[in-house]
Amino acid sequence: MISARNNEKNFEELCEVVGPPSRVMRWCCTVFKTGAITRKISAAFKNKTNILTFYGIRRSESASRDKYDRESDSPKIAKQTVVSPIIDWIDFDVWLYLLTEGIDFNEAYELGYSRVGCWCCPNNGSWSEFLAKVHMYDKYYKWRELLINFAVQTDKIEPEKYVDEGSWKARQGGNGLEMAQKSVISFEPCATEDSAFNYDLQKPISEELYELFKPFGYINKELGNKRLGEVYILDKMGRVVMILQGRIGTTKLKVNLKENKHSRRPFTADCGKKNSMPDNKISDVHELQSL
């Protein structure tokens, strides 16, 4: 069995630096899951151009997963084709199979959990939070204290209410965090393009930086001008939504957002238009570089 983990980062320490993950800013998945898996796959199958991966996800698990295909190319992990053989199973099918075949299952289900994942995930509901209080009392209140400290640091009016009502799960951007001022030495809009942003980074550009942009779409290093260090970000239809420009080893990065009328995110590329990168996306770029 091959396992993938990020031993270089500590979740709680990163929360204190860039803030806790939220439903729209799940940096934890990039750092501790897809990033680690991508590095492991690249090392273990470096001579392969494509690998086949089987997932156990099901459409009945959530509204977002209801839109998943049975077979697709992974939008986050390079050279990976994903197949989900039980995508149309419901809970009854899963439990019938497990109990009939005598297959072991995660003991957390016996504690009342309907789904098992990260216990402090911002996507968890009130029932999962209640169970965390019951079964992981000390860890739960340590996590709550971390969230309250974040709320105080970012000047929330009622920190405890902000945490207990779950408002932290919907946060966008890193305003108020010290790292938001340190992760990029300077940042300014491009003088000639309304939708382009120039960054002077603390760390030199590396292949690892490009991997962190996968939540925005597919990474394509073939379309761009290699001399300029261009990397294209494509949506599922192959349309360009973002162009990164910066040579490996340098600290100058240009991010150019492209207009996509069919996208739910209003990227704009034409000069003279006022619609540009949403504040939360700018902060995402800041936080990705700091990681």
TAQUICOR-V792434 format. One line per field, one symbol per residue. ss: DSSP state (H for helix, E for strand, - for the rest). phi: phi as a letter, one per 40 degrees, with the letter a starting at -180 (. if undefined). psi: psi as a letter, one per 30 degrees, with the letter a starting at -180 (. if undefined). A space follows every 10 residues. Layout:
BEGIN
ss=???
phi=???
psi=???
END
This chain:
BEGIN
ss=---------- HHHHHHHH-- ------HHHH HHHHHHHHHH HHHH------ EEEE----HH H---HHH--- EEE------E EEE------- HHHHHHHHHH H-----HHHH H--------- -----HHHHH HHHHH-HHHH HHHHHHHHHH HHH-----HH HHHH--HHHH -------HHH HH-EEEEEE- -----EEEEE E-----HHHH H--HHH-EEE -----HHH-E EEEE-----E EEEEE----- -EEEEEE--- ---------- --------HH HHHHHHHHHH -
phi=.bbbabccbb dccccccbgc cbcbbccccc cbbccccccc ccccbccbca bbbbbbcbcc cacccccccc bacccbbcfb cbbbcbcccb ddcccccccc cgccbdcccc chccbbaccb cccccccccc cccccbdccc cccccccccc ccccgccbdc cdcccgcccb cbgbdgcccc cbcbcaaacc cbbccbbbbb ccbccacccc cccccciccb ccccccccgc bcbbcccgcc babcbicdgc bcbbbbcbcb ccccbccbbc cgcccbcddc cccdcdcccc c
psi=kklkljfflk eeeeefegll laffiifeee efdeeeeeee eeefhfgkfk lkkklglkff eleefffkle klkkffklhk kkkifgfgkl eeeeeeeeee fhkklkffef ffkfkkbkfg kffkaeeeee eeeefheeee feeeeeeeee eeeghkeiee eeeffgfffg lklgkfkeff fffkelkklk ffkfgkkkkj lekkkleeee efgfffakkj geeljeefhk kkklafggkk fkkkjkkkfl gjkkjjkkkj fflfkikkfk kfkfjakkef eeeeeeeeef .
END
